């Protein structure tokens, strides 16, 4: 068996994430081949081949850091703001909004007909927003409004096409489907009707919605490819004696919307703006990259805040702190990698993962400068 993994890249990322509870997937968006897949902490699989001792296995099972779980394919997290580009794309494709649609981004958004307020991450609000600026600044209030206008039925139909709530089709038998909530699901599981407030939370990737890092990458690869859906794969080829058989995708590729729609480029450019425009949430870390990075971060809550409660990571036990995500693709003009990174309980500002993402992309696209040979002293 020959895998698509790049050994040195895999080793580099493993060293970068050592000691953390984290996951990272790097995929080639051109064909879905997995270049690196890291779940940390990990374990040594060799003892399982000859027979692992009861004590050693018990220790792995009882480890609270869950080393036996592949966080890339089995880690279930609210996808948070990483879904905003796909929410925007879905709203554009279904004509719920246009590129010219504008909403005022106040510090809070109020559900029509109620006094229920939903907070934006930015306490001062964002002012007037169109879809581009809303993605650049990750404006929650814009996407509350978009979700409210779309409704859960349209959201479920569109976002499932991007791969949420179902298997990605990767050639591993260990994948969890996550959950893209729907009206029918809530009635079946919770025996309750779907409320508009449920929809609002889904608009920013929270609420009942849970996803795996590999699903986040599959959605991004579809965005990169103008809606062409590609299943990720680890197998490159098999060889029996002299017979070599290259991998051929098992699933027929689907197509989301019109591949010629200008909206695909618009949303990708908004992700580029997030990383490169001075108002973008990732500007500080990414705008100097000579190859061009497009990105979208996300912060998912581990526990719910009360309406007037303030989040302060320093005052909260580590395992209750927010999970931090970064999704990115590069180079912007000719994408060769699509990356999802999660740091569990990773920080407070939603940018903790950005330096790690920048290090990984620089490692891929900026070759190291060879050291000059030492000069002999006379």
PAFIGU-189162 format. One record per residue (C-alpha): residue number from 1; residue in three letters; x, y, z. Coordinates in Angstrom, 2 decimals. Each point is the difference from the previous one (the first is absolute). Layout:
N
+-----+---------+---------+---------+---------+
! num ! residuo !       X !       Y !       Z !
+-----+---------+---------+---------+---------+
! NUM !     Ala !       X !       Y !       Z !
...
+-----+---------+---------+---------+---------+
//
This chain:
378
+-----+---------+---------+---------+---------+
! num ! residuo !       X !       Y !       Z !
+-----+---------+---------+---------+---------+
!   1 !     Unk !    0.00 !    0.00 !    0.00 !
!   2 !     Unk !    1.20 !    3.51 !   -0.79 !
!   3 !     Unk !   -1.73 !    2.82 !    1.86 !
!   4 !     Unk !   -0.44 !    3.63 !   -1.05 !
!   5 !     Unk !    1.57 !    1.22 !    3.28 !
!   6 !     Unk !    3.17 !    2.10 !   -0.24 !
!   7 !     Unk !    2.19 !   -1.49 !    2.71 !
!   8 !     Unk !    2.10 !    3.07 !    0.83 !
!   9 !     Unk !   -3.08 !    2.24 !    0.12 !
!  10 !     Unk !   -1.75 !   -2.52 !    2.26 !
!  11 !     Unk !    3.01 !   -0.11 !    2.32 !
!  12 !     Unk !    0.31 !    3.79 !    0.08 !
!  13 !     Unk !   -3.65 !    0.48 !    0.99 !
!  14 !     Unk !    0.23 !   -2.76 !    2.62 !
!  15 !     Unk !    2.96 !    1.79 !    1.60 !
!  16 !     Unk !   -1.87 !    3.33 !   -0.16 !
!  17 !     Unk !   -3.08 !   -1.37 !    1.80 !
!  18 !     Unk !    1.83 !   -2.20 !    2.51 !
!  19 !     Unk !   -1.39 !    0.34 !    3.52 !
!  20 !     Unk !   -3.30 !    1.52 !   -1.13 !
!  21 !     Unk !   -3.47 !   -1.36 !   -0.53 !
!  22 !     Unk !   -0.29 !    0.90 !   -3.65 !
!  23 !     Unk !   -0.78 !   -1.17 !   -3.52 !
!  24 !     Unk !    1.21 !    1.03 !   -3.42 !
!  25 !     Unk !   -0.84 !   -1.05 !   -3.54 !
!  26 !     Unk !    1.80 !    1.18 !   -3.13 !
!  27 !     Unk !   -1.59 !   -0.96 !   -3.31 !
!  28 !     Unk !    0.79 !    0.68 !   -3.65 !
!  29 !     Unk !   -3.18 !    1.70 !   -1.29 !
!  30 !     Unk !    0.78 !   -1.04 !   -3.56 !
!  31 !     Unk !   -0.62 !   -3.71 !    0.57 !
!  32 !     Unk !   -0.93 !   -0.49 !    3.67 !
!  33 !     Unk !    3.24 !   -1.75 !    0.96 !
!  34 !     Unk !    0.88 !    0.29 !    3.71 !
!  35 !     Unk !    3.50 !    1.41 !    0.45 !
!  36 !     Unk !    0.06 !   -0.04 !    3.82 !
!  37 !     Unk !   -2.44 !   -1.25 !    2.64 !
!  38 !     Unk !    0.98 !    0.56 !    3.62 !
!  39 !     Unk !   -1.97 !   -0.72 !    3.16 !
!  40 !     Unk !    1.71 !    0.94 !    3.26 !
!  41 !     Unk !    0.63 !   -1.65 !    2.38 !
!  42 !     Unk !    0.51 !   -3.24 !   -1.88 !
!  43 !     Unk !    1.17 !   -3.50 !    0.94 !
!  44 !     Unk !    2.36 !   -2.69 !   -1.25 !
!  45 !     Unk !   -2.00 !   -2.55 !   -2.05 !
!  46 !     Unk !    2.81 !   -2.60 !    0.00 !
!  47 !     Unk !   -0.99 !   -1.75 !    3.27 !
!  48 !     Unk !   -3.43 !   -0.72 !   -1.51 !
!  49 !     Unk !    1.61 !   -2.13 !   -2.72 !
!  50 !     Unk !    1.55 !   -2.61 !    2.30 !
!  51 !     Unk !   -2.48 !    0.38 !    2.85 !
!  52 !     Unk !   -0.19 !    2.92 !    2.40 !
!  53 !     Unk !    0.01 !   -0.66 !    3.75 !
!  54 !     Unk !   -3.16 !    0.55 !    2.04 !
!  55 !     Unk !    1.69 !    2.71 !    2.09 !
!  56 !     Unk !    1.33 !    1.91 !   -3.03 !
!  57 !     Unk !   -3.39 !   -0.11 !   -1.72 !
!  58 !     Unk !   -1.82 !    1.04 !    3.17 !
!  59 !     Unk !    2.35 !    2.99 !    0.32 !
!  60 !     Unk !   -0.83 !    1.10 !   -3.56 !
!  61 !     Unk !   -3.74 !   -0.43 !    0.59 !
!  62 !     Unk !    0.05 !    2.00 !    3.22 !
!  63 !     Unk !    2.19 !    2.85 !   -1.31 !
!  64 !     Unk !   -2.16 !    3.14 !    0.27 !
!  65 !     Unk !    1.76 !    1.45 !   -3.06 !
!  66 !     Unk !   -1.55 !   -2.78 !   -2.14 !
!  67 !     Unk !    3.02 !   -1.09 !   -2.08 !
!  68 !     Unk !   -1.96 !   -2.84 !   -1.63 !
!  69 !     Unk !   -2.36 !    2.46 !   -1.73 !
!  70 !     Unk !    1.04 !    1.29 !   -3.42 !
!  71 !     Unk !   -1.09 !    3.61 !    0.54 !
!  72 !     Unk !    0.14 !    0.73 !   -3.75 !
!  73 !     Unk !   -2.72 !   -2.52 !   -0.90 !
!  74 !     Unk !   -1.64 !   -0.63 !    3.41 !
!  75 !     Unk !    0.40 !    3.28 !    1.89 !
!  76 !     Unk !   -3.43 !    1.65 !    0.22 !
!  77 !     Unk !   -0.03 !    3.76 !    0.51 !
!  78 !     Unk !   -2.37 !    2.89 !   -0.69 !
!  79 !     Unk !    1.59 !    1.29 !   -3.25 !
!  80 !     Unk !   -0.56 !    3.61 !    1.13 !
!  81 !     Unk !    0.92 !    2.87 !   -2.33 !
!  82 !     Unk !    1.86 !   -2.27 !   -2.45 !
!  83 !     Unk !   -3.44 !   -0.58 !   -1.60 !
!  84 !     Unk !   -0.67 !    3.67 !   -0.78 !
!  85 !     Unk !    1.41 !   -0.17 !   -3.56 !
!  86 !     Unk !   -2.30 !   -2.97 !   -0.79 !
!  87 !     Unk !   -2.97 !    1.67 !    1.67 !
!  88 !     Unk !    0.70 !    3.06 !   -2.16 !
!  89 !     Unk !    0.40 !   -2.11 !   -3.13 !
!  90 !     Unk !   -3.25 !   -1.84 !    0.71 !
!  91 !     Unk !   -1.89 !    3.27 !    0.55 !
!  92 !     Unk !    1.40 !    1.41 !   -3.25 !
!  93 !     Unk !   -0.80 !   -3.13 !   -2.04 !
!  94 !     Unk !   -3.59 !   -0.08 !    1.33 !
!  95 !     Unk !   -0.40 !    3.77 !   -0.64 !
!  96 !     Unk !   -0.75 !    0.73 !    3.65 !
!  97 !     Unk !    2.66 !    2.73 !   -0.23 !
!  98 !     Unk !    2.01 !    1.62 !   -2.79 !
!  99 !     Unk !    3.57 !    1.35 !    0.07 !
! 100 !     Unk !   -1.57 !    3.46 !    0.49 !
! 101 !     Unk !   -2.20 !   -0.99 !    2.99 !
! 102 !     Unk !    0.86 !    2.10 !    3.04 !
! 103 !     Unk !   -0.90 !   -0.37 !    3.67 !
! 104 !     Unk !    1.00 !    2.15 !    2.94 !
! 105 !     Unk !    2.29 !   -1.96 !    2.32 !
! 106 !     Unk !   -0.90 !    1.19 !    3.49 !
! 107 !     Unk !    1.55 !   -1.46 !    3.19 !
! 108 !     Unk !   -3.04 !   -2.32 !    0.25 !
! 109 !     Unk !   -2.66 !   -1.41 !   -2.31 !
! 110 !     Unk !   -3.57 !   -0.34 !    1.25 !
! 111 !     Unk !   -2.26 !   -2.83 !   -1.16 !
! 112 !     Unk !   -3.01 !    1.70 !   -1.63 !
! 113 !     Unk !   -3.11 !   -0.08 !    2.15 !
! 114 !     Unk !    1.96 !   -0.78 !    3.20 !
! 115 !     Unk !    2.39 !    1.69 !    2.41 !
! 116 !     Unk !    2.56 !   -2.81 !   -0.43 !
! 117 !     Unk !    3.36 !    1.51 !   -0.86 !
! 118 !     Unk !    2.94 !   -1.77 !   -1.63 !
! 119 !     Unk !    3.42 !    1.50 !    0.55 !
! 120 !     Unk !    2.70 !    0.78 !   -2.52 !
! 121 !     Unk !    3.57 !   -0.85 !    0.97 !
! 122 !     Unk !    0.87 !    3.68 !   -0.54 !
! 123 !     Unk !   -1.45 !    2.06 !    2.86 !
! 124 !     Unk !   -0.20 !    3.19 !   -2.08 !
! 125 !     Unk !   -1.62 !   -1.70 !   -3.01 !
! 126 !     Unk !    1.22 !    0.28 !   -3.61 !
! 127 !     Unk !   -2.15 !    2.73 !   -1.56 !
! 128 !     Unk !   -1.34 !   -0.51 !   -3.54 !
! 129 !     Unk !    0.84 !   -3.42 !   -1.39 !
! 130 !     Unk !   -0.21 !   -1.66 !   -3.37 !
! 131 !     Unk !    0.83 !   -3.70 !   -0.42 !
! 132 !     Unk !    3.68 !    0.62 !   -0.76 !
! 133 !     Unk !    0.62 !    2.13 !    3.07 !
! 134 !     Unk !   -2.08 !   -2.37 !    2.15 !
! 135 !     Unk !    2.34 !   -2.89 !   -0.87 !
! 136 !     Unk !    3.16 !    2.14 !    0.36 !
! 137 !     Unk !   -1.05 !    1.10 !    3.49 !
! 138 !     Unk !   -1.90 !   -3.18 !    0.89 !
! 139 !     Unk !   -3.04 !    2.10 !    0.96 !
! 140 !     Unk !   -2.42 !   -2.18 !    1.97 !
! 141 !     Unk !   -2.93 !    2.40 !   -0.33 !
! 142 !     Unk !    0.10 !   -0.22 !   -3.82 !
! 143 !     Unk !   -0.20 !   -3.77 !    0.10 !
! 144 !     Unk !   -2.76 !   -0.01 !    2.63 !
! 145 !     Unk !   -2.01 !    2.06 !   -2.47 !
! 146 !     Unk !    0.93 !   -2.22 !   -2.97 !
! 147 !     Unk !   -0.93 !   -3.17 !    1.91 !
! 148 !     Unk !   -3.31 !    1.54 !    1.08 !
! 149 !     Unk !   -0.80 !    0.89 !   -3.63 !
! 150 !     Unk !    1.03 !   -3.40 !   -1.37 !
! 151 !     Unk !   -1.80 !   -2.17 !    2.56 !
! 152 !     Unk !    1.22 !   -3.38 !    1.22 !
! 153 !     Unk !   -1.43 !   -1.99 !   -2.93 !
! 154 !     Unk !    2.00 !    1.89 !   -2.62 !
! 155 !     Unk !    3.08 !    0.02 !    2.23 !
! 156 !     Unk !   -0.19 !   -3.77 !    0.45 !
! 157 !     Unk !   -0.49 !   -0.62 !   -3.72 !
! 158 !     Unk !    2.95 !    2.20 !   -1.03 !
! 159 !     Unk !    2.51 !   -0.80 !    2.74 !
! 160 !     Unk !   -0.51 !   -3.74 !   -0.39 !
! 161 !     Unk !    1.15 !    0.44 !   -3.62 !
! 162 !     Unk !    3.25 !    1.41 !    1.40 !
! 163 !     Unk !    0.40 !   -3.29 !    1.91 !
! 164 !     Unk !   -1.19 !    0.82 !    3.52 !
! 165 !     Unk !   -1.93 !   -2.65 !    1.92 !
! 166 !     Unk !    1.26 !   -2.92 !   -2.07 !
! 167 !     Unk !    3.08 !   -2.05 !   -0.80 !
! 168 !     Unk !    2.64 !    1.67 !   -2.18 !
! 169 !     Unk !    0.70 !   -3.29 !   -1.75 !
! 170 !     Unk !    3.64 !   -0.24 !    1.08 !
! 171 !     Unk !    1.46 !   -3.50 !   -0.35 !
! 172 !     Unk !    0.03 !   -0.69 !    3.76 !
! 173 !     Unk !   -2.60 !   -1.91 !    2.01 !
! 174 !     Unk !    0.08 !    2.27 !    3.05 !
! 175 !     Unk !   -1.89 !    3.12 !   -0.99 !
! 176 !     Unk !   -2.78 !    1.70 !    1.98 !
! 177 !     Unk !   -2.76 !    1.83 !   -1.85 !
! 178 !     Unk !   -0.41 !    2.84 !    2.44 !
! 179 !     Unk !   -3.37 !    1.76 !    0.01 !
! 180 !     Unk !   -1.50 !    2.63 !   -2.27 !
! 181 !     Unk !   -3.26 !    0.69 !    1.87 !
! 182 !     Unk !   -3.40 !    0.08 !   -1.65 !
! 183 !     Unk !   -3.61 !    0.45 !    0.96 !
! 184 !     Unk !   -0.61 !   -3.77 !   -0.33 !
! 185 !     Unk !    3.09 !   -0.91 !    2.07 !
! 186 !     Unk !   -1.05 !    2.19 !    2.94 !
! 187 !     Unk !   -3.53 !   -1.40 !    0.00 !
! 188 !     Unk !    1.32 !   -3.57 !   -0.12 !
! 189 !     Unk !    2.74 !    0.37 !    2.62 !
! 190 !     Unk !   -1.29 !    2.72 !    2.34 !
! 191 !     Unk !   -3.75 !   -0.36 !   -0.67 !
! 192 !     Unk !   -0.15 !    3.77 !   -0.42 !
! 193 !     Unk !   -0.84 !    2.37 !   -2.81 !
! 194 !     Unk !    2.75 !    2.02 !   -1.71 !
! 195 !     Unk !    0.20 !    3.60 !    1.21 !
! 196 !     Unk !    1.27 !    3.03 !   -1.91 !
! 197 !     Unk !    2.56 !    0.52 !    2.76 !
! 198 !     Unk !    1.46 !   -3.42 !   -0.87 !
! 199 !     Unk !    0.53 !    1.19 !   -3.57 !
! 200 !     Unk !    1.80 !    3.16 !    1.13 !
! 201 !     Unk !    2.65 !   -2.02 !    1.90 !
! 202 !     Unk !    0.52 !   -2.28 !   -3.02 !
! 203 !     Unk !    0.78 !    3.12 !   -2.06 !
! 204 !     Unk !    3.36 !    0.33 !    1.77 !
! 205 !     Unk !    0.74 !   -3.73 !    0.24 !
! 206 !     Unk !   -1.17 !   -0.43 !    3.59 !
! 207 !     Unk !   -3.11 !   -1.46 !    1.62 !
! 208 !     Unk !   -0.64 !   -3.65 !   -0.84 !
! 209 !     Unk !    2.48 !   -0.03 !   -2.91 !
! 210 !     Unk !    3.10 !   -2.20 !    0.43 !
! 211 !     Unk !    2.57 !   -0.89 !   -2.64 !
! 212 !     Unk !    3.38 !   -1.65 !   -0.48 !
! 213 !     Unk !    3.14 !    1.79 !   -1.24 !
! 214 !     Unk !   -0.04 !   -2.15 !   -3.15 !
! 215 !     Unk !   -3.51 !    1.29 !   -0.81 !
! 216 !     Unk !    1.26 !    3.58 !    0.37 !
! 217 !     Unk !    2.70 !   -0.72 !   -2.59 !
! 218 !     Unk !   -2.43 !   -1.71 !   -2.39 !
! 219 !     Unk !   -2.26 !    3.07 !    0.07 !
! 220 !     Unk !    2.98 !    2.29 !   -0.66 !
! 221 !     Unk !    1.19 !   -2.17 !   -2.91 !
! 222 !     Unk !   -3.47 !    0.30 !   -1.56 !
! 223 !     Unk !    0.24 !    3.80 !    0.35 !
! 224 !     Unk !    3.46 !    0.02 !   -1.60 !
! 225 !     Unk !   -1.29 !   -2.10 !   -2.92 !
! 226 !     Unk !   -3.11 !    2.11 !   -0.77 !
! 227 !     Unk !   -2.33 !   -2.49 !    1.63 !
! 228 !     Unk !    1.55 !   -3.24 !   -1.27 !
! 229 !     Unk !   -0.13 !   -2.43 !    2.93 !
! 230 !     Unk !    3.03 !   -2.29 !    0.39 !
! 231 !     Unk !    0.36 !   -2.89 !    2.45 !
! 232 !     Unk !    3.31 !    0.01 !    1.93 !
! 233 !     Unk !    2.23 !   -3.07 !   -0.28 !
! 234 !     Unk !    3.16 !   -1.45 !    1.56 !
! 235 !     Unk !    0.74 !   -2.76 !   -2.51 !
! 236 !     Unk !    2.23 !    0.93 !   -2.93 !
! 237 !     Unk !    0.65 !   -3.41 !   -1.54 !
! 238 !     Unk !    0.27 !   -3.71 !    0.68 !
! 239 !     Unk !    2.68 !   -2.31 !   -1.34 !
! 240 !     Unk !   -0.11 !   -3.80 !   -0.26 !
! 241 !     Unk !    3.26 !   -1.24 !   -1.47 !
! 242 !     Unk !    0.36 !    1.99 !   -3.21 !
! 243 !     Unk !   -3.71 !    0.91 !   -0.20 !
! 244 !     Unk !   -0.54 !    3.62 !    1.07 !
! 245 !     Unk !   -3.51 !    1.39 !    0.40 !
! 246 !     Unk !   -0.50 !    3.72 !    0.62 !
! 247 !     Unk !   -2.80 !    1.27 !    2.22 !
! 248 !     Unk !   -3.26 !    0.90 !   -1.71 !
! 249 !     Unk !   -2.71 !    1.84 !    1.97 !
! 250 !     Unk !   -2.87 !   -2.27 !    1.02 !
! 251 !     Unk !   -2.62 !    2.73 !    0.21 !
! 252 !     Unk !   -1.41 !    2.01 !   -2.86 !
! 253 !     Unk !    0.85 !    3.65 !    0.52 !
! 254 !     Unk !   -3.03 !    2.20 !    0.64 !
! 255 !     Unk !   -0.44 !    3.64 !   -1.00 !
! 256 !     Unk !   -1.42 !    2.74 !    2.24 !
! 257 !     Unk !   -1.84 !    2.73 !   -1.88 !
! 258 !     Unk !    1.35 !    1.58 !   -3.19 !
! 259 !     Unk !    3.78 !   -0.50 !   -0.44 !
! 260 !     Unk !    0.09 !    3.18 !   -2.10 !
! 261 !     Unk !   -1.61 !    2.18 !    2.66 !
! 262 !     Unk !    2.12 !    3.06 !    0.90 !
! 263 !     Unk !   -0.93 !   -0.56 !    3.66 !
! 264 !     Unk !    2.64 !   -2.74 !    0.41 !
! 265 !     Unk !    2.77 !    2.48 !   -0.73 !
! 266 !     Unk !   -1.66 !    2.68 !    2.13 !
! 267 !     Unk !   -0.05 !   -2.21 !    3.12 !
! 268 !     Unk !    3.58 !   -1.21 !   -0.58 !
! 269 !     Unk !    1.15 !    3.61 !   -0.32 !
! 270 !     Unk !   -1.80 !    0.81 !    3.28 !
! 271 !     Unk !    2.03 !   -2.78 !    1.68 !
! 272 !     Unk !    3.12 !    1.58 !   -1.54 !
! 273 !     Unk !   -1.11 !    3.33 !    1.44 !
! 274 !     Unk !   -0.41 !   -1.60 !    3.44 !
! 275 !     Unk !    3.72 !   -0.83 !   -0.15 !
! 276 !     Unk !    1.29 !    3.02 !   -1.94 !
! 277 !     Unk !   -2.30 !    3.04 !    0.34 !
! 278 !     Unk !    0.86 !    2.32 !    2.91 !
! 279 !     Unk !   -3.51 !   -0.53 !    1.45 !
! 280 !     Unk !    0.30 !   -3.79 !   -0.32 !
! 281 !     Unk !    0.12 !   -2.05 !    3.20 !
! 282 !     Unk !    3.15 !   -1.85 !   -1.16 !
! 283 !     Unk !    1.87 !    2.98 !   -1.52 !
! 284 !     Unk !    2.66 !    0.16 !    2.73 !
! 285 !     Unk !    1.16 !   -3.56 !   -0.66 !
! 286 !     Unk !   -0.48 !   -0.59 !   -3.72 !
! 287 !     Unk !    0.30 !    3.13 !   -2.16 !
! 288 !     Unk !    3.79 !   -0.28 !   -0.30 !
! 289 !     Unk !   -0.13 !   -3.49 !   -1.59 !
! 290 !     Unk !    1.57 !    0.40 !   -3.48 !
! 291 !     Unk !   -2.05 !   -2.90 !   -1.43 !
! 292 !     Unk !   -3.44 !    1.28 !    1.14 !
! 293 !     Unk !   -2.18 !   -1.58 !    2.69 !
! 294 !     Unk !   -3.82 !   -0.12 !    0.18 !
! 295 !     Unk !   -1.37 !   -0.99 !    3.39 !
! 296 !     Unk !   -2.93 !   -0.18 !    2.41 !
! 297 !     Unk !    0.31 !   -0.46 !    3.73 !
! 298 !     Unk !   -2.53 !   -1.26 !    2.49 !
! 299 !     Unk !   -0.51 !   -0.11 !    3.76 !
! 300 !     Unk !   -2.45 !   -2.54 !    1.35 !
! 301 !     Unk !   -1.37 !    0.13 !    3.51 !
! 302 !     Unk !    0.39 !   -3.02 !    2.25 !
! 303 !     Unk !   -2.75 !    1.29 !    2.29 !
! 304 !     Unk !   -2.76 !    2.56 !   -0.50 !
! 305 !     Unk !    0.19 !    3.50 !    1.42 !
! 306 !     Unk !   -3.04 !    1.54 !    1.61 !
! 307 !     Unk !   -1.43 !    3.03 !   -1.79 !
! 308 !     Unk !    1.97 !    2.57 !    2.04 !
! 309 !     Unk !    3.03 !   -2.17 !    0.86 !
! 310 !     Unk !    3.47 !    0.94 !   -1.25 !
! 311 !     Unk !    2.52 !   -2.58 !   -1.22 !
! 312 !     Unk !    3.45 !    0.15 !    1.62 !
! 313 !     Unk !    2.33 !   -2.87 !   -0.86 !
! 314 !     Unk !    2.35 !    0.71 !    2.91 !
! 315 !     Unk !   -2.81 !   -0.49 !    2.53 !
! 316 !     Unk !   -1.20 !   -3.30 !   -1.47 !
! 317 !     Unk !    1.44 !   -3.54 !    0.43 !
! 318 !     Unk !    2.05 !   -0.97 !   -3.07 !
! 319 !     Unk !   -2.43 !   -2.69 !   -1.16 !
! 320 !     Unk !   -2.87 !    2.50 !   -0.05 !
! 321 !     Unk !    1.86 !    2.51 !   -2.15 !
! 322 !     Unk !   -1.02 !    0.54 !   -3.60 !
! 323 !     Unk !    1.23 !   -2.23 !   -2.81 !
! 324 !     Unk !    1.97 !    1.95 !   -2.63 !
! 325 !     Unk !   -0.18 !   -0.81 !   -3.72 !
! 326 !     Unk !    1.81 !    1.23 !   -3.06 !
! 327 !     Unk !   -0.84 !   -0.98 !   -3.55 !
! 328 !     Unk !    2.15 !    1.32 !   -2.84 !
! 329 !     Unk !    1.05 !   -0.61 !   -3.59 !
! 330 !     Unk !    3.07 !    1.12 !   -1.92 !
! 331 !     Unk !    1.46 !    1.25 !   -2.28 !
! 332 !     Unk !   -3.06 !    2.14 !   -0.59 !
! 333 !     Unk !    0.34 !    0.23 !   -3.80 !
! 334 !     Unk !    0.72 !   -3.72 !   -0.49 !
! 335 !     Unk !   -1.01 !   -1.96 !    3.12 !
! 336 !     Unk !    2.14 !   -3.05 !    0.70 !
! 337 !     Unk !   -0.99 !   -0.61 !    3.63 !
! 338 !     Unk !   -3.19 !    0.27 !    2.04 !
! 339 !     Unk !    0.59 !   -0.18 !    3.76 !
! 340 !     Unk !   -2.13 !   -0.35 !    3.12 !
! 341 !     Unk !    1.57 !    0.40 !    3.44 !
! 342 !     Unk !   -1.67 !   -0.34 !    3.40 !
! 343 !     Unk !    1.53 !    0.69 !    3.38 !
! 344 !     Unk !   -2.32 !   -1.34 !    2.69 !
! 345 !     Unk !   -0.63 !    2.53 !    2.80 !
! 346 !     Unk !    2.53 !    2.06 !   -1.91 !
! 347 !     Unk !   -0.49 !    3.58 !    1.11 !
! 348 !     Unk !   -2.06 !    3.11 !    0.39 !
! 349 !     Unk !    0.30 !    2.28 !   -3.02 !
! 350 !     Unk !   -0.48 !   -2.38 !   -2.92 !
! 351 !     Unk !    3.50 !    0.69 !   -1.32 !
! 352 !     Unk !    2.01 !   -2.43 !    2.14 !
! 353 !     Unk !    0.16 !   -2.50 !   -2.88 !
! 354 !     Unk !    1.04 !    2.58 !   -2.61 !
! 355 !     Unk !    3.78 !   -0.11 !    0.66 !
! 356 !     Unk !   -0.09 !   -3.80 !   -0.24 !
! 357 !     Unk !   -1.86 !    0.16 !   -3.32 !
! 358 !     Unk !    2.48 !    2.57 !   -1.34 !
! 359 !     Unk !    2.96 !   -2.18 !    1.07 !
! 360 !     Unk !   -1.46 !   -3.00 !   -1.85 !
! 361 !     Unk !   -0.73 !    1.92 !   -3.21 !
! 362 !     Unk !    3.44 !    1.66 !    0.05 !
! 363 !     Unk !    1.56 !   -3.45 !    0.49 !
! 364 !     Unk !   -1.81 !   -1.21 !   -3.14 !
! 365 !     Unk !    0.52 !    2.99 !   -2.29 !
! 366 !     Unk !    3.20 !    1.73 !    1.15 !
! 367 !     Unk !    3.00 !   -2.31 !   -0.42 !
! 368 !     Unk !    2.57 !    0.28 !    2.80 !
! 369 !     Unk !    3.05 !    2.09 !   -0.76 !
! 370 !     Unk !    3.07 !   -2.29 !   -0.01 !
! 371 !     Unk !    2.51 !    0.93 !    2.64 !
! 372 !     Unk !    3.28 !    1.42 !   -1.26 !
! 373 !     Unk !    2.95 !   -2.32 !    0.56 !
! 374 !     Unk !    2.06 !    0.92 !    3.02 !
! 375 !     Unk !    3.12 !    1.99 !   -0.82 !
! 376 !     Unk !    3.24 !   -1.53 !    1.13 !
! 377 !     Unk !    1.88 !    2.31 !    2.32 !
! 378 !     Unk !    3.54 !    0.74 !   -1.15 !
+-----+---------+---------+---------+---------+
//
